């Protein structure tokens, strides 16, 4: 198993309309378009004829047309038309190799190889929770660095002072890390937060639960103790664009039905843009899994994540 066996988010579902769009994943270029029925399709962004980028072309009746010689391909990858030879029936050798496109959590996901399912996000199925995507953010660091930061509680009082933490409450309680069939769970996490969510009016202790179920995906559940019935579930979905470049989305499933989309997005935007310059400053940008950094007991979720990457055979974004 390796990173190619997992589904990866590449695009907001609503962004794909009537024109083809280029995306980049695992240092390769792909093109997405919608067929005549509106279903998303994908292939490598390269015409098999002369290597032209198909994303520079157009979509005609659900088929993607190469901008160079007008060759057309349907959603199954078959070449249906070569304008220079109207009576010629293209063979399988003229076809594209289509990729599986999945739509979930407001995003389009590419599955390059194998049959690993999409990451689970329990908040998606809870009708009581409001759903919202925030992002994407283009970040100049590796996907594993971003996930590891998401799992880290010890930075709250410094990077997010006045929001998710303060310098008077930096000590962490012991927490538990337990392996699962698809990754691991970190539970028993607790942090003092001046403003745990947009509706917070006073500081409170917040219980955190993290779950990692794919190499570049993690989900947290927050339960503020002073806000009865309030619950946040936030998923981090990272597209590994290059070994040291990533695209990030947050999928929020929250109890807050009073705030506007803009207000909820602004809160999450503030938190992540506090993280981003720190993430982009880390050297090396690829996550060291074989030494080179020192650790302490507060880093047990980080240690579990690094082991998980090695167990999954991940090589993209690590060193």
Phi, psi and omega in degrees: 000146173207189185298335180288344181276355182254151173283141182232139177285138182230342189197145169296132184302321183287347181283339182271108182244238186269354180243150178290150180232140178270139173226161178232133183215130178051043175066022176232151181262136178228159177237139177240144174206171178251137179281186186297335179269359180091002179283139178288141179232159181207153175199172173297144184277064184203119176290134181291348181285298182225019172076014180288149177290119178293334180294346176276354183270210181219170178253126181237113180052042177083002179249143180271134184248127178294136182286348186272304182236006175078011176301140181242147182226136178272181185295339177273000178093352183293137173281119186256345184203133170237100188304329180290341180226076187302331183267359183276136175259109183298144178270179179298335180292344180267000189276161168276163171259101184290153178246153178283128176248130179244144177244123180197149176058031179077008185233161170257135184240140174256138175243110188277325186201149176077188186232030180292130183287168175297150175300141179283142174221098188299327181299336181299323185271356182272108184294341180283343184263140178275136185253140181201138173259142175234131183124189008275160173241130174266121189236131183274064172199175184284155176301317179298325176300320183292317179295316181299320177297320180299328181276353190266119177271336190289346182268355187302316184289352183246304181285324184245034182301132182089350180242284181262359181191173172212164186287349177273353182223066182256349180287135180257136171289160172298142175226165188251142174239125183230131178290149175233177180294336183241003182166240178200163177237135171250118183232168183076017179277139181215141179216145172274127184230124176298326178211093186284337177206179188294333183270356182297135177245352177206163181290155179200162170281138181234130175271133182243143170227127179248144172224131173249124181230006175203158187303325185239032182221139173212153180230135174241148173241128180245134179231088178296133186282338182264004179235089186300130178085351181278137180210136174241136167236126183231124178258139173256119177243121183242128173267119177281094185286305176229168178305333182232030177212135185220159172239134192236135169235151169243131174253114183258134172232105194229159177283339184293107175252006183265324182287154175282165175303319182295320180292317178296318179296320182297322179296311180295324178298317179301314182297312186288326179286348166285323179287323193303311180296329177292314179302316184286349178271345187291137179233127358283161179289331174280141185287122179285116179251357183237033180107176178104347176226147179266160186224166173223177184297335179290350184262021186296328177291325176296316179298319178295322180294317180295320176297319180299317178300317179294319179296329180276357180074025182286135175234345185276117178092007177237166176214000000 
